[in-house]
Amino acid sequence: MRVHIVKREDCPLLKKILLIVGAVALALVLGGLVLLAMGVNPLEYYFKMFTMGMVGNKIAYKAAENYLKILVPLILTALGLSLAFKMRFWNIGGEGQFIVGAIAAAAVAFTAGPVLPTPVVLLMMCLAAMLAAGLLGLFVAALKVKFGTNETLLTLMLNYIALYFLTFLGETKADWNFFLSAESARPTFASFTSMVSFPRIMLGKFGLNICVLITLALGVLVYVYLKRTKQGYEIAVVGDSMGTARYAGMKVSTIVLRTVFLSACLIGLAAAFKVGTAGILSASITDDVGWTGIIVAWLAKLSTVGIFLVSALIGVLQYGSTAAAATFASVDSSFADMLQGVILFLVLAADFFTRFRVVIAKKEVERHG
């Protein structure tokens, strides 16, 4: 039997939601089968994972604080990547931009922290991280605009350059390297928590980091920027067709440079929040947020609201699996990575069926009729 793939004219919103929810549910069922094969009760594991071990925990507020530490950088990174993706500029350099932003923020903390007021230092950390990451993104965009280079390959390679530079800083003891602890005989990153740290708003025992509120505000600003401003409209037009944008008199090169710079700046800000909250630079400072942010952006279909929702789910998978691993020793935290991959695959499949439908070829129908 021959079949054709036909584009749908329209798919009801309810059907889209049901398909996506069904895809996530199927992913959980498949994950449950893996857990059964390992001799683990899926219901007990999922309960522990989705509650992040907070039920019956006297220090549940600590789990909530740690969860937000994962969530904030993920949201901002995905938001930044979505800006470039909407323009069909494939910024795969979230990891590298995050790393250079983290290094810039830590450099400010170590040099300005002992001499300037904390609010000033925190602001300088954010600006330095945004500028460093933004310039890295702008470099790639400039090459794309001027010479037509492949931004996917270039941003990918810059990820590894940034990673190796961070590794170099972490392994090289020298008088100039203020990132390392002078007291340690072996190379160890030094902490600057005693000098500067992002403030928290205390709600009982729970400390709400100010970065959470700033991230929420930035989410609103990004939404308004994309939906209500001329610049946001230009991003949409360039993403649909560069030829159309040029025909309409838009300066495509300027739009690309501006948008990629802004995209990387948001990722740099995410790095500043992460470093400023952790109080230390490390070789694993990104926690793969640059790669995960790509998954989040695509699962959310580049929707600003969707990014917040998907980030919350992915954050639960990542942090919750760590909490569950403390109870179920036979299942390590990498199970969340596998589950995340299955969810991505099935949601993309569901998305396919929201945009296309499978029909029997007309000649085949007539023949069998």
ChimeraX attribute file (.defattr): number of C-alpha atoms within 10 A of each C-alpha:
attribute: neighborCount
match mode: 1-to-1
recipient: residues
	/A:1	6
	/A:2	10
	/A:3	11
	/A:4	12
	/A:5	12
	/A:6	11
	/A:7	13
	/A:8	12
	/A:9	9
	/A:10	9
	/A:11	12
	/A:12	8
	/A:13	10
	/A:14	8
	/A:15	12
	/A:16	16
	/A:17	14
	/A:18	12
	/A:19	19
	/A:20	20
	/A:21	14
	/A:22	15
	/A:23	22
	/A:24	21
	/A:25	14
	/A:26	16
	/A:27	22
	/A:28	18
	/A:29	13
	/A:30	15
	/A:31	21
	/A:32	19
	/A:33	15
	/A:34	14
	/A:35	19
	/A:36	12
	/A:37	10
	/A:38	12
	/A:39	11
	/A:40	17
	/A:41	14
	/A:42	18
	/A:43	11
	/A:44	12
	/A:45	21
	/A:46	19
	/A:47	14
	/A:48	22
	/A:49	22
	/A:50	19
	/A:51	17
	/A:52	24
	/A:53	22
	/A:54	18
	/A:55	11
	/A:56	7
	/A:57	11
	/A:58	8
	/A:59	13
	/A:60	17
	/A:61	17
	/A:62	15
	/A:63	19
	/A:64	17
	/A:65	15
	/A:66	12
	/A:67	18
	/A:68	20
	/A:69	20
	/A:70	20
	/A:71	23
	/A:72	25
	/A:73	30
	/A:74	34
	/A:75	29
	/A:76	29
	/A:77	32
	/A:78	32
	/A:79	30
	/A:80	29
	/A:81	30
	/A:82	27
	/A:83	28
	/A:84	24
	/A:85	23
	/A:86	21
	/A:87	22
	/A:88	17
	/A:89	21
	/A:90	18
	/A:91	26
	/A:92	24
	/A:93	30
	/A:94	31
	/A:95	28
	/A:96	29
	/A:97	35
	/A:98	35
	/A:99	31
	/A:100	29
	/A:101	34
	/A:102	34
	/A:103	28
	/A:104	25
	/A:105	31
	/A:106	28
	/A:107	19
	/A:108	19
	/A:109	28
	/A:110	19
	/A:111	13
	/A:112	19
	/A:113	24
	/A:114	14
	/A:115	10
	/A:116	14
	/A:117	12
	/A:118	18
	/A:119	14
	/A:120	11
	/A:121	23
	/A:122	24
	/A:123	14
	/A:124	19
	/A:125	30
	/A:126	24
	/A:127	19
	/A:128	25
	/A:129	34
	/A:130	31
	/A:131	23
	/A:132	24
	/A:133	32
	/A:134	26
	/A:135	19
	/A:136	22
	/A:137	29
	/A:138	23
	/A:139	16
	/A:140	22
	/A:141	28
	/A:142	18
	/A:143	15
	/A:144	18
	/A:145	15
	/A:146	9
	/A:147	9
	/A:148	10
	/A:149	14
	/A:150	14
	/A:151	21
	/A:152	14
	/A:153	13
	/A:154	18
	/A:155	24
	/A:156	16
	/A:157	14
	/A:158	20
	/A:159	20
	/A:160	14
	/A:161	13
	/A:162	19
	/A:163	20
	/A:164	14
	/A:165	15
	/A:166	21
	/A:167	14
	/A:168	12
	/A:169	22
	/A:170	19
	/A:171	16
	/A:172	15
	/A:173	19
	/A:174	12
	/A:175	8
	/A:176	8
	/A:177	15
	/A:178	16
	/A:179	26
	/A:180	23
	/A:181	15
	/A:182	16
	/A:183	9
	/A:184	11
	/A:185	8
	/A:186	12
	/A:187	17
	/A:188	19
	/A:189	20
	/A:190	20
	/A:191	19
	/A:192	20
	/A:193	16
	/A:194	9
	/A:195	17
	/A:196	22
	/A:197	20
	/A:198	19
	/A:199	16
	/A:200	14
	/A:201	10
	/A:202	10
	/A:203	9
	/A:204	7
	/A:205	10
	/A:206	16
	/A:207	15
	/A:208	17
	/A:209	19
	/A:210	14
	/A:211	22
	/A:212	17
	/A:213	12
	/A:214	12
	/A:215	19
	/A:216	14
	/A:217	11
	/A:218	15
	/A:219	19
	/A:220	12
	/A:221	14
	/A:222	16
	/A:223	16
	/A:224	13
	/A:225	14
	/A:226	18
	/A:227	13
	/A:228	12
	/A:229	11
	/A:230	11
	/A:231	15
	/A:232	20
	/A:233	14
	/A:234	20
	/A:235	24
	/A:236	18
	/A:237	20
	/A:238	23
	/A:239	18
	/A:240	14
	/A:241	13
	/A:242	18
	/A:243	13
	/A:244	13
	/A:245	18
	/A:246	14
	/A:247	10
	/A:248	10
	/A:249	9
	/A:250	16
	/A:251	14
	/A:252	18
	/A:253	16
	/A:254	12
	/A:255	17
	/A:256	24
	/A:257	20
	/A:258	18
	/A:259	26
	/A:260	28
	/A:261	25
	/A:262	23
	/A:263	29
	/A:264	34
	/A:265	31
	/A:266	31
	/A:267	38
	/A:268	37
	/A:269	31
	/A:270	31
	/A:271	36
	/A:272	33
	/A:273	31
	/A:274	25
	/A:275	27
	/A:276	25
	/A:277	19
	/A:278	17
	/A:279	20
	/A:280	20
	/A:281	27
	/A:282	21
	/A:283	17
	/A:284	11
	/A:285	19
	/A:286	24
	/A:287	13
	/A:288	13
	/A:289	25
	/A:290	25
	/A:291	17
	/A:292	20
	/A:293	28
	/A:294	25
	/A:295	20
	/A:296	30
	/A:297	27
	/A:298	20
	/A:299	22
	/A:300	20
	/A:301	16
	/A:302	20
	/A:303	17
	/A:304	22
	/A:305	13
	/A:306	16
	/A:307	27
	/A:308	22
	/A:309	16
	/A:310	20
	/A:311	26
	/A:312	20
	/A:313	16
	/A:314	23
	/A:315	24
	/A:316	22
	/A:317	23
	/A:318	24
	/A:319	26
	/A:320	26
	/A:321	27
	/A:322	22
	/A:323	23
	/A:324	24
	/A:325	19
	/A:326	14
	/A:327	14
	/A:328	16
	/A:329	10
	/A:330	11
	/A:331	19
	/A:332	14
	/A:333	18
	/A:334	13
	/A:335	18
	/A:336	22
	/A:337	15
	/A:338	13
	/A:339	20
	/A:340	22
	/A:341	14
	/A:342	19
	/A:343	23
	/A:344	19
	/A:345	16
	/A:346	19
	/A:347	23
	/A:348	17
	/A:349	14
	/A:350	21
	/A:351	18
	/A:352	12
	/A:353	18
	/A:354	21
	/A:355	14
	/A:356	17
	/A:357	13
	/A:358	12
	/A:359	11
	/A:360	12
	/A:361	13
	/A:362	11
	/A:363	10
	/A:364	12
	/A:365	11
	/A:366	8
	/A:367	7
	/A:368	6
	/A:369	6
